[in-house]
Amino acid sequence: MEINEILVIAMFLSFIALLFTGIPVAWVLGGIGVAFALIGYLADIYLDTITGLDFLTLGLVVNRLWKIMDNWILVALPMFIFMGIMLDKSGVAERLMKSMQELFGQVRGGLAITVTAIGIILAASTGIIGASVVLLAVMSLPSMTKQGYSMPLALGTIASAGTLGILIPPSIMLVIMADQLGLSVGDLFMGAVFPGLMLGSMYIIYILLVGKFKPEAAPIPNDTQPVTLATLISVLKAVLPTLLLIFVVLGSIFGGFATPTEASGVGAFGATLLAIYNRKFNFKVLKEVMRGTYNTTAYIFAIFIGATCFALVLRELGGDELIESFLTGLPFGPYGIIFFILGVIFLLGFFLDWIEITLIILPLLAPVISALGLDIDGYGVVDNPELVWFVMLVAMALQTSFLTPPVGFALFYLKGVCPPSVQLSDIYKGVIPFIMLQLIGLLILVFWPQLVLWLPAAAYG
């Protein structure tokens, strides 16, 4: 084994080992990049190796960072984050919960269906996982407990519905993926619409089946009222402002009237108007939203910086060629290699956040997918259809990372707002069926790429 291959493997092992020390991920990534550049430099001097690493390697990081900060697409990140946090403060979700609960009140499992439906709407309007999970838990868990819901079902519904925002557009994860692979943000947004709605529908079907076969797990409350015209009008009043905002943001992108960056600004402004409309807007709210936007954006861009340093040193060592030769050499065939990659990403999701996987692993896999010679039909319209399809598979697999221990952030967001009597084991039991549903959804996308590619092709065809 050559020295470069040894250093590549050592870099990944060091990264995994240091994750468990509690050091911030951005520091771990950047520190490992600097440390291994130094190791390679010293090895070339004293051990007569030829790693090609020196201080000029780290100097290239500055140019990479400049390109990141000069990237017009990434301006959409803070705007979409602002939009999500502002909607969280606007009182939209509370109005939705109150009106939709009346709509589904007479259905067994109706409250859980309400939570899922609101999760879908929040996903298409906020995309901030922590905010969605916490908001859904605070609003619905006391009611579900009072109605006698099975605790695992209640907790699993809240956690899974809250994570839909990572997939359903406008998703900040898809913005970053598009930037990393040079794909169209609009293609990824449109490609994610049907998979996201499919997953939300699968959740609702599962809840209905639980209500039918285990009625004690999802009881109907005693004080339900029949659905009337007034109920439907109330639901429309609650839903329409948010749907209008979603339509303006996504419709302007899909219709070609605005770039994702411009649409993100419209979304941020529209969310502010909704907060004013609901009489929730004041200087204190604006200050909290701005601070939340700064914190989340800074967290993401800090990892960008660390990942840039790590990836640069890895590429200088030939890490991308090593991974490509390993994967293409597997005796599984193209789809066998796809399943192997998705399995690895699913396992990595137990330990890594989606940001690290997106910034480090995904760019290394793109050349492998392109080299497999997959015959994915882009209808003659979608550029790089195999990559658009593969990115959606990765996005679906990464969604499970929010629900899988020990790093599943949705689990900890949920535990943080649950009563002390709720144990982590209850949350784990609750999310397992929804993880299974996500994996079934992933299989559906593998065998039916049209679910991803039809809408982008229809929009541009």
Backbone torsions as a table, in degrees:
resi	resn	phi	psi	omega
1	MET	NA	131.5	-178.4
2	GLU	-73.5	161.4	-177.7
3	ILE	-62.1	-37.5	-179.7
4	ASN	-63.6	-40.3	179.1
5	GLU	-66.6	-39.1	177.5
6	ILE	-61.8	-42.9	-178.9
7	LEU	-67.8	-37.5	177.9
8	VAL	-61.2	-48.4	179.2
9	ILE	-62.9	-40.8	179.4
10	ALA	-64.1	-35.3	178.2
11	MET	-62.1	-48.1	-179.7
12	PHE	-64.3	-42.1	179.8
13	LEU	-65.2	-39.7	178.2
14	SER	-63.9	-40.8	179.1
15	PHE	-61.0	-47.9	-179.8
16	ILE	-62.5	-42.5	-178.4
17	ALA	-64.7	-43.1	-176.6
18	LEU	-73.2	-20.3	176.8
19	LEU	-59.3	-31.6	-175.4
20	PHE	-85.3	2.3	179.5
21	THR	-87.6	-13.8	-177.8
22	GLY	88.9	-0.7	176.4
23	ILE	-68.7	137.9	179.4
24	PRO	-53.6	140.9	-173.7
25	VAL	-59.6	-38.6	-178.7
26	ALA	-59.9	-41.8	178.5
27	TRP	-67.5	-39.1	179.0
28	VAL	-60.9	-49.2	-178.3
29	LEU	-62.2	-51.0	-179.5
30	GLY	-64.5	-41.3	-178.8
31	GLY	-63.9	-41.4	179.0
32	ILE	-65.8	-39.9	177.7
33	GLY	-59.0	-48.2	179.4
34	VAL	-64.2	-45.1	-176.8
35	ALA	-61.9	-42.9	-177.3
36	PHE	-77.8	-25.4	171.1
37	ALA	-63.6	-41.3	178.0
38	LEU	-67.0	-42.4	178.7
39	ILE	-60.3	-45.4	179.2
40	GLY	-64.2	-40.3	179.0
41	TYR	-62.3	-46.0	179.5
42	LEU	-68.0	-36.1	179.0
43	ALA	-64.5	-37.9	178.8
44	ASP	-66.2	-32.1	-178.8
45	ILE	-78.5	-47.9	-169.3
46	TYR	-101.0	-18.9	-177.8
47	LEU	-114.2	4.9	179.0
48	ASP	57.4	32.8	174.2
49	THR	-87.7	172.5	178.9
50	ILE	-130.7	72.4	177.8
51	THR	-80.8	-26.0	-178.3
52	GLY	80.7	5.4	-179.5
53	LEU	-89.8	136.4	173.8
54	ASP	-157.2	-170.1	-176.6
55	PHE	-70.2	-21.1	176.3
56	LEU	-65.5	-29.9	176.8
57	THR	-58.0	-48.0	179.6
58	LEU	-69.2	-28.1	177.0
59	GLY	-63.6	-30.8	178.0
60	LEU	-65.6	-22.5	179.1
61	VAL	-59.2	-37.0	-178.7
62	VAL	-60.4	-44.3	179.1
63	ASN	-64.1	-40.1	178.9
64	ARG	-62.3	-43.0	-179.2
65	LEU	-65.0	-36.9	178.3
66	TRP	-62.3	-40.8	179.5
67	LYS	-65.3	-36.0	177.6
68	ILE	-64.2	-47.9	-176.8
69	MET	-70.9	-20.0	-179.3
70	ASP	-95.5	7.6	-174.3
71	ASN	-86.0	115.4	-176.2
72	TRP	-65.5	-33.2	-178.0
73	ILE	-62.4	-40.2	-174.3
74	LEU	-70.7	-11.2	173.8
75	VAL	-62.4	-25.8	179.9
76	ALA	-64.7	-26.1	-176.8
77	LEU	-58.8	-59.5	-179.2
78	PRO	-62.0	-30.2	179.8
79	MET	-67.6	-46.3	178.2
80	PHE	-66.6	-35.4	177.0
81	ILE	-64.7	-44.6	177.1
82	PHE	-59.1	-45.6	179.8
83	MET	-58.0	-44.4	-178.2
84	GLY	-65.7	-45.2	-177.8
85	ILE	-69.7	-38.1	178.9
86	MET	-64.4	-41.2	177.5
87	LEU	-65.0	-34.0	176.3
88	ASP	-60.2	-35.9	-178.1
89	LYS	-87.5	-9.1	-169.1
90	SER	-82.3	-9.2	-179.0
91	GLY	82.9	6.9	-179.5
92	VAL	-61.7	-45.8	-175.5
93	ALA	-64.0	-37.6	-179.8
94	GLU	-63.3	-42.0	179.1
95	ARG	-65.2	-40.2	178.4
96	LEU	-62.6	-43.9	-177.9
97	MET	-62.1	-44.8	-176.1
98	LYS	-65.0	-44.3	-175.1
99	SER	-78.5	-40.0	-177.1
100	MET	-73.0	-26.9	176.9
101	GLN	-63.9	-35.6	176.5
102	GLU	-69.2	-33.6	-177.8
103	LEU	-68.3	-42.1	-177.0
104	PHE	-100.9	12.0	-172.9
105	GLY	-60.9	-31.9	-175.8
106	GLN	-90.8	2.3	177.6
107	VAL	-95.7	135.7	178.1
108	ARG	-67.1	123.7	-173.0
109	GLY	85.9	13.2	-175.4
110	GLY	-58.7	-38.3	-179.2
111	LEU	-67.3	-39.1	177.4
112	ALA	-66.4	-37.0	176.4
113	ILE	-65.3	-40.3	176.4
114	THR	-58.4	-45.8	179.7
115	VAL	-59.8	-43.1	-179.5
116	THR	-66.0	-43.0	179.9
117	ALA	-62.4	-42.5	178.2
118	ILE	-67.7	-35.3	176.1
119	GLY	-59.8	-39.8	178.3
120	ILE	-65.2	-44.7	-179.3
121	ILE	-65.4	-44.0	178.1
122	LEU	-63.1	-37.1	-179.5
123	ALA	-62.1	-38.9	-178.5
124	ALA	-81.0	-5.1	-177.8
125	SER	-122.9	-27.1	-178.4
126	THR	-113.9	-56.8	-178.7
127	GLY	74.2	6.8	179.2
128	ILE	-98.3	107.5	-170.5
129	ILE	-61.9	-50.3	-177.3
130	GLY	-57.5	-45.1	-179.2
131	ALA	-63.7	-43.3	-177.8
132	SER	-64.8	-46.2	-178.2
133	VAL	-63.0	-47.4	-178.6
134	VAL	-63.5	-44.3	-178.2
135	LEU	-62.9	-46.9	179.7
136	LEU	-63.1	-38.5	-179.5
137	ALA	-66.7	-46.6	-177.4
138	VAL	-63.6	-38.5	-176.0
139	MET	-79.0	-36.3	-168.0
140	SER	-109.4	-27.8	-173.8
141	LEU	-61.7	-42.8	177.5
142	PRO	-59.6	-41.2	179.3
143	SER	-66.2	-41.6	-179.5
144	MET	-65.9	-39.3	177.5
145	THR	-64.2	-42.8	-179.1
146	LYS	-64.5	-36.2	-179.1
147	GLN	-78.8	-7.3	176.9
148	GLY	87.8	24.3	177.3
149	TYR	-63.7	147.7	169.3
150	SER	-59.6	128.1	-175.9
151	MET	-60.3	-44.3	177.5
152	PRO	-59.6	-40.0	178.7
153	LEU	-64.2	-45.5	-179.7
154	ALA	-60.7	-48.4	-177.0
155	LEU	-67.9	-41.4	179.4
156	GLY	-64.0	-39.8	178.6
157	THR	-62.5	-46.6	-178.4
158	ILE	-62.6	-48.4	-176.6
159	ALA	-63.8	-44.9	-175.9
160	SER	-72.3	-40.8	178.6
161	ALA	-63.8	-35.4	-179.9
162	GLY	-69.5	-22.6	-177.7
163	THR	-89.9	-2.6	-179.8
164	LEU	-62.4	-21.9	-177.8
165	GLY	-64.8	-19.2	-179.6
166	ILE	-76.6	-17.6	-176.9
167	LEU	-109.9	-48.3	-176.7
168	ILE	-71.1	128.7	-178.4
169	PRO	-70.5	155.0	0.3
170	PRO	-80.2	117.1	-175.9
171	SER	-108.0	129.5	179.2
172	ILE	-66.6	-27.9	177.5
173	MET	-63.9	-42.0	-179.7
174	LEU	-67.8	-33.5	176.0
175	VAL	-61.8	-45.6	-179.4
176	ILE	-67.5	-41.5	178.3
177	MET	-61.0	-43.4	178.9
178	ALA	-61.0	-41.7	179.4
179	ASP	-64.6	-43.3	-176.3
180	GLN	-67.3	-32.3	-174.8
181	LEU	-107.7	3.1	179.2
182	GLY	67.3	32.3	179.2
183	LEU	-99.4	166.4	177.4
184	SER	-76.9	127.6	176.3
185	VAL	-61.5	-39.2	179.1
186	GLY	-61.0	-40.9	177.9
187	ASP	-61.3	-43.3	-178.9
188	LEU	-69.2	-40.5	178.4
189	PHE	-60.7	-47.3	-179.6
190	MET	-68.7	-36.4	178.6
191	GLY	-64.9	-24.1	-176.8
192	ALA	-89.0	-10.5	-174.2
193	VAL	-63.1	-55.1	-177.5
194	PHE	-67.3	-43.7	175.9
195	PRO	-58.5	-40.1	-179.8
196	GLY	-66.4	-45.4	178.6
197	LEU	-66.6	-36.1	177.7
198	MET	-61.2	-44.3	-178.6
199	LEU	-65.3	-43.9	176.9
200	GLY	-60.7	-39.5	178.1
201	SER	-65.6	-38.1	178.2
202	MET	-63.1	-38.9	176.6
203	TYR	-60.5	-45.7	-177.5
204	ILE	-64.9	-42.7	178.2
205	ILE	-60.7	-41.9	178.6
206	TYR	-61.6	-43.0	-180.0
207	ILE	-63.0	-41.9	178.2
208	LEU	-62.8	-39.6	178.6
209	LEU	-66.7	-39.9	176.4
210	VAL	-61.8	-43.3	179.1
211	GLY	-61.7	-33.2	-178.7
212	LYS	-77.6	-45.8	-172.7
213	PHE	-94.0	-17.8	174.8
214	LYS	-133.9	68.9	-173.3
215	PRO	-58.0	-27.3	179.8
216	GLU	-69.8	-18.4	-179.3
217	ALA	-80.8	-21.9	-178.0
218	ALA	-141.4	72.5	-174.5
219	PRO	-73.1	159.3	173.6
220	ILE	-91.1	130.5	179.1
221	PRO	-65.5	152.3	-175.9
222	ASN	-72.1	-25.6	-171.9
223	ASP	-100.8	27.7	-178.7
224	THR	-71.0	144.6	178.5
225	GLN	-108.5	147.6	177.7
226	PRO	-63.6	150.2	179.4
227	VAL	-73.9	128.0	-179.6
228	THR	-120.8	175.3	176.5
229	LEU	-61.1	-37.3	178.7
230	ALA	-62.3	-36.1	178.1
231	THR	-64.0	-45.8	-179.4
232	LEU	-63.0	-40.6	178.5
233	ILE	-63.6	-41.1	178.9
234	SER	-61.6	-42.0	178.6
235	VAL	-64.0	-44.4	-179.6
236	LEU	-61.1	-42.4	179.0
237	LYS	-61.7	-36.1	-178.7
238	ALA	-76.2	-36.8	-172.6
239	VAL	-85.9	-36.5	-170.5
240	LEU	-57.6	-45.1	-179.7
241	PRO	-58.8	-42.5	-179.8
242	THR	-68.6	-42.8	178.2
243	LEU	-62.5	-36.0	178.2
244	LEU	-63.8	-42.0	178.2
245	LEU	-63.1	-44.8	178.8
246	ILE	-60.7	-43.4	-178.8
247	PHE	-62.6	-42.3	-178.3
248	VAL	-65.5	-44.8	-177.1
249	VAL	-68.2	-55.5	-177.0
250	LEU	-74.5	-36.8	-180.0
251	GLY	-63.6	-38.2	179.4
252	SER	-66.9	-32.5	177.7
253	ILE	-74.0	-51.7	-176.3
254	PHE	-64.1	-34.4	-179.3
255	GLY	-81.0	-6.2	179.0
256	GLY	79.2	13.5	-180.0
257	PHE	-81.5	-23.4	-177.7
258	ALA	-146.7	150.3	172.0
259	THR	-75.5	161.7	176.0
260	PRO	-55.4	-34.9	179.5
261	THR	-66.0	-45.9	178.6
262	GLU	-64.8	-40.5	179.5
263	ALA	-65.2	-32.9	178.1
264	SER	-64.6	-36.9	176.3
265	GLY	-65.6	-40.5	176.3
266	VAL	-62.1	-41.1	179.5
267	GLY	-63.5	-42.2	179.1
268	ALA	-63.4	-42.3	178.6
269	PHE	-66.4	-42.4	179.9
270	GLY	-63.8	-38.7	177.8
271	ALA	-64.2	-37.1	177.6
272	THR	-65.4	-40.8	177.9
273	LEU	-63.9	-38.3	177.6
274	LEU	-63.4	-39.9	178.5
275	ALA	-64.3	-39.3	177.3
276	ILE	-66.0	-42.9	-180.0
277	TYR	-60.3	-38.1	-180.0
278	ASN	-87.7	6.5	177.8
279	ARG	58.5	39.1	177.9
280	LYS	-111.0	-0.7	-173.3
281	PHE	-93.1	130.1	171.0
282	ASN	-156.2	179.8	-175.6
283	PHE	-64.4	-36.5	179.5
284	LYS	-63.3	-43.4	178.7
285	VAL	-63.1	-45.0	179.5
286	LEU	-59.4	-41.7	179.4
287	LYS	-63.2	-43.2	179.7
288	GLU	-64.9	-41.3	-179.8
289	VAL	-65.3	-43.8	179.5
290	MET	-62.5	-43.1	-179.5
291	ARG	-65.3	-42.8	177.2
292	GLY	-61.7	-39.9	178.3
293	THR	-64.0	-44.2	178.6
294	TYR	-60.5	-46.7	-176.2
295	ASN	-62.6	-48.1	-178.0
296	THR	-66.6	-42.9	179.1
297	THR	-63.3	-43.7	-180.0
298	ALA	-62.8	-38.6	177.9
299	TYR	-61.0	-46.0	-178.5
300	ILE	-66.2	-44.7	-176.2
301	PHE	-73.6	-27.0	173.4
302	ALA	-63.8	-40.5	177.0
303	ILE	-68.9	-35.5	173.7
304	PHE	-54.1	-47.5	-177.3
305	ILE	-64.4	-48.9	179.3
306	GLY	-62.3	-42.7	-178.8
307	ALA	-67.1	-33.9	177.2
308	THR	-62.2	-45.0	178.3
309	CYS	-63.6	-46.5	-179.5
310	PHE	-61.1	-48.4	-176.1
311	ALA	-66.7	-35.2	-180.0
312	LEU	-64.0	-47.3	179.3
313	VAL	-65.1	-39.6	179.2
314	LEU	-61.3	-42.8	-179.9
315	ARG	-69.4	-37.9	178.0
316	GLU	-61.2	-30.8	178.4
317	LEU	-83.0	-3.7	-179.3
318	GLY	83.6	24.7	-178.3
319	GLY	-63.8	-36.1	-179.9
320	ASP	-66.7	-40.6	177.7
321	GLU	-66.4	-37.7	179.8
322	LEU	-62.4	-46.3	-179.6
323	ILE	-66.1	-42.3	-179.6
324	GLU	-63.0	-44.8	-178.8
325	SER	-66.2	-35.0	178.5
326	PHE	-66.1	-47.5	-175.6
327	LEU	-70.2	-43.9	-179.0
328	THR	-70.6	-16.9	178.1
329	GLY	-87.1	-4.6	178.9
330	LEU	-68.5	139.9	-175.0
331	PRO	-86.9	44.6	-174.0
332	PHE	-108.8	-14.3	-170.5
333	GLY	83.6	166.7	-174.9
334	PRO	-55.3	-48.5	-176.9
335	TYR	-73.6	-28.9	174.3
336	GLY	-63.5	-39.8	177.8
337	ILE	-66.6	-39.9	176.9
338	ILE	-58.6	-47.8	-179.7
339	PHE	-63.4	-38.3	178.4
340	PHE	-62.6	-45.7	-179.8
341	ILE	-62.2	-45.7	-179.6
342	LEU	-63.9	-36.8	176.1
343	GLY	-62.7	-41.7	178.2
344	VAL	-64.8	-43.0	179.4
345	ILE	-63.8	-40.5	177.3
346	PHE	-59.7	-43.8	179.0
347	LEU	-68.9	-39.3	177.8
348	LEU	-61.9	-30.9	178.9
349	GLY	-63.4	-17.9	175.6
350	PHE	-68.8	-25.3	-171.1
351	PHE	-122.0	-23.6	-175.9
352	LEU	-115.4	151.1	173.6
353	ASP	-78.4	160.5	-178.6
354	TRP	-61.9	-28.7	-176.6
355	ILE	-65.6	-45.4	179.9
356	GLU	-63.8	-42.4	-179.2
357	ILE	-64.7	-40.6	-179.4
358	THR	-65.9	-41.1	-174.5
359	LEU	-83.0	-29.3	-174.9
360	ILE	-103.5	-51.2	-171.7
361	ILE	-80.8	-44.7	-172.7
362	LEU	-59.4	-46.6	178.3
363	PRO	-61.5	-28.4	177.9
364	LEU	-72.8	-25.8	-176.4
365	LEU	-88.0	-23.0	-176.3
366	ALA	-56.1	-46.8	178.7
367	PRO	-62.8	-32.0	179.0
368	VAL	-64.0	-46.4	-178.6
369	ILE	-64.0	-42.0	179.9
370	SER	-63.7	-31.5	-176.9
371	ALA	-82.5	-9.6	-176.5
372	LEU	-75.5	-16.7	179.7
373	GLY	69.1	35.5	-179.8
374	LEU	-70.0	137.8	179.1
375	ASP	-96.4	76.2	-179.8
376	ILE	-97.9	123.3	-174.7
377	ASP	-78.9	113.4	174.8
378	GLY	-97.4	15.4	178.6
379	TYR	58.5	21.8	179.4
380	GLY	71.7	8.3	-174.4
381	VAL	-120.2	-45.3	-175.0
382	VAL	-77.7	126.4	175.6
383	ASP	-74.6	141.0	179.0
384	ASN	48.2	56.2	-175.5
385	PRO	-59.5	-34.0	-179.4
386	GLU	-66.1	-34.1	178.7
387	LEU	-74.5	-40.2	177.5
388	VAL	-59.4	-45.7	178.4
389	TRP	-63.0	-44.8	-178.0
390	PHE	-65.5	-40.0	178.3
391	VAL	-59.7	-38.4	179.7
392	MET	-68.4	-35.7	175.2
393	LEU	-62.1	-44.5	179.5
394	VAL	-64.2	-41.0	179.4
395	ALA	-60.8	-42.7	178.5
396	MET	-65.1	-41.0	178.8
397	ALA	-66.1	-38.3	-178.8
398	LEU	-70.0	-25.3	178.0
399	GLN	-61.1	-32.1	178.1
400	THR	-65.1	-24.1	-176.9
401	SER	-64.2	-21.8	178.0
402	PHE	-76.6	-17.2	-174.9
403	LEU	-111.7	-5.9	-175.9
404	THR	-100.7	129.4	176.6
405	PRO	-70.9	158.9	4.2
406	PRO	-91.0	-6.2	-173.0
407	VAL	-101.6	2.4	-176.4
408	GLY	-57.6	103.1	-172.8
409	PHE	-65.0	-34.9	179.8
410	ALA	-60.3	-34.3	179.7
411	LEU	-64.6	-39.8	-177.8
412	PHE	-78.6	-35.0	173.0
413	TYR	-58.8	-44.3	-177.8
414	LEU	-67.2	-45.3	179.9
415	LYS	-60.7	-33.4	-177.2
416	GLY	-66.3	-23.7	-178.5
417	VAL	-112.4	2.1	178.2
418	CYS	-82.3	156.2	173.1
419	PRO	-60.9	154.1	-179.1
420	PRO	-57.0	-24.9	-178.7
421	SER	-69.4	-19.5	-179.6
422	VAL	-80.9	123.0	-178.9
423	GLN	-95.4	155.6	175.8
424	LEU	-59.5	-31.4	179.8
425	SER	-63.1	-34.6	176.4
426	ASP	-63.5	-40.8	-179.9
427	ILE	-66.8	-43.5	179.0
428	TYR	-59.0	-45.7	179.1
429	LYS	-60.7	-38.8	-177.1
430	GLY	-68.8	-35.6	-174.0
431	VAL	-84.5	-18.3	-176.1
432	ILE	-56.1	-48.3	178.7
433	PRO	-60.2	-35.3	-178.3
434	PHE	-73.6	-32.3	172.9
435	ILE	-63.7	-41.0	177.1
436	MET	-60.9	-41.4	178.1
437	LEU	-63.0	-39.9	178.2
438	GLN	-62.8	-40.0	179.2
439	LEU	-68.4	-36.2	175.1
440	ILE	-64.0	-43.6	176.4
441	GLY	-59.1	-38.7	178.0
442	LEU	-62.2	-43.5	178.4
443	LEU	-62.4	-40.1	178.9
444	ILE	-60.0	-43.2	179.4
445	LEU	-66.6	-34.1	178.8
446	VAL	-61.9	-44.1	-174.0
447	PHE	-89.9	-15.9	177.8
448	TRP	-129.4	74.8	179.7
449	PRO	-59.5	-21.0	-178.9
450	GLN	-59.6	-28.0	177.4
451	LEU	-60.0	-28.4	179.4
452	VAL	-90.1	-42.0	-165.6
453	LEU	-95.8	-16.9	-175.8
454	TRP	-64.1	-46.1	-175.3
455	LEU	-65.5	-47.0	175.8
456	PRO	-58.8	-39.8	179.7
457	ALA	-66.6	-41.4	179.8
458	ALA	-65.9	-34.4	-177.9
459	ALA	-70.5	-36.8	-175.4
460	TYR	-103.0	-7.7	-176.3
461	GLY	-74.7	NA	NA
